[in-house]
Amino acid sequence: MQNESEISNAYAGRAGLLEQLARSLEKELASLLQSTSHVDRVYFRVKDSQSFVRKAMEVDEFGKRKYHYPLEEIEDQVAGRVLVYYRRDIDVVLSVLENRWPKAEQEHRKPSVASQFAYETTHRICMITPDMRPQGWSKLTDPPTTFELQIRTLAQHAWSEPQHAFYKNAGGLEQNSERKLYWAAASAWGIDSIWEDLQQELAKLNH
């Protein structure tokens, strides 16, 4: 099993190829969704080296490393997002993805209790198809086989991005501050619900 320094050096050595892959995926997905209504933007990023190494060195409750082969197993080395206007647009985007990149995993992440409001997004792990691999990919040792994609509404995104910064420091937030964070999540959910209702009403008027 590689140590921290070896993992860091190996990841740095593949950064250029990951960047090429990210740009190719972004360009192709944007093209595929060009005629799809209500898509705000498509963008991809490569996981930065420090974040990758931290994740690679994570341990489970027994103190054992979670990833035996992190350079292959960590799924979000390349990750993208599609931001849409309405919840119903998420399924439209998923149907486009289904026809292009095979799915390894998919879930809609949301609170498990109806009275709770927190992080919500549609999370999909897609296979990296041979035609998307940049030149030199075959020379990588333990190359990743998947990339991550999140599809979310603008309201979900507007809450989740600043929330991520608060999440890193969750232990230091006062109770009242945590209540504000969940109030903001409830507001984002409410915005999505209102836009969805209004969009349906508008669709009826146009028929």
C-alpha positions, 0 to 999 in steps of 0.5 A, spaced: 500 500 500 502 506 497 504 512 503 502 519 503 508 521 499 507 516 493 500 517 492 501 525 492 507 524 487 503 519 483 497 523 482 501 529 480 503 525 475 496 524 472 494 531 473 495 533 466 491 527 463 485 528 468 485 535 466 484 533 458 479 528 460 475 534 464 475 539 458 473 533 453 467 531 458 465 538 459 465 540 452 461 534 450 456 534 455 455 541 454 454 540 446 449 534 448 445 538 452 445 544 448 438 543 445 435 541 452 431 547 455 432 550 462 440 548 463 443 553 466 450 551 465 455 545 465 462 545 468 467 540 470 473 540 475 479 535 477 480 534 484 486 538 487 492 534 490 491 536 497 483 534 497 485 527 493 491 525 498 486 527 504 481 522 501 486 517 499 489 517 507 482 516 510 481 510 515 475 507 517 472 506 524 477 500 525 483 505 523 484 501 517 485 505 510 478 505 506 482 505 499 487 500 498 488 503 491 486 510 491 488 512 484 483 507 481 478 507 487 476 514 488 471 516 483 471 523 483 478 525 481 474 528 475 467 531 477 462 535 473 455 539 475 449 540 471 445 546 473 438 546 471 432 551 473 426 546 475 426 539 479 423 536 473 429 538 468 433 533 472 430 527 469 431 530 462 438 530 463 439 523 466 436 521 460 441 524 456 446 521 460 443 514 460 444 514 452 451 516 452 455 514 459 453 507 462 452 508 469 456 505 475 451 508 481 446 513 482 442 516 487 438 522 489 441 524 496 436 528 500 434 528 508 431 521 510 426 524 514 421 529 512 421 534 517 429 535 516 432 540 510 439 539 508 443 537 502 440 535 496 443 533 489 442 527 484 449 524 484 451 519 478 457 515 477 459 514 470 463 510 466 469 513 462 468 510 455 474 508 451 473 514 446 473 519 452 480 517 454 486 522 452 492 520 449 497 517 454 491 514 458 493 507 457 500 508 460 497 510 467 498 505 473 491 504 476 487 509 472 480 511 474 474 508 471 469 513 472 467 520 473 462 523 478 456 528 476 452 532 480 445 534 477 441 539 481 437 545 481 439 552 481 436 553 488 439 546 491 446 549 488 445 556 491 445 553 498 449 547 497 456 551 495 456 556 501 454 550 506 460 546 504 464 551 507 460 551 514 460 543 514 467 543 514 467 547 521 460 544 523 463 543 530 464 550 531 457 553 529 453 555 535 446 552 535 442 558 533 447 558 527 446 551 525 438 553 525 439 558 520 443 553 516 437 549 516 432 554 515 436 556 509 435 549 506 428 549 507 428 556 503 431 553 498 426 547 498 421 552 498 423 556 492 424 549 488 417 547 490 414 554 488 418 554 481 415 547 479 408 549 481 409 556 477 412 552 471 406 547 471 401 553 471 405 556 465 405 550 461 397 549 462 396 556 459 401 555 453 397 549 451 
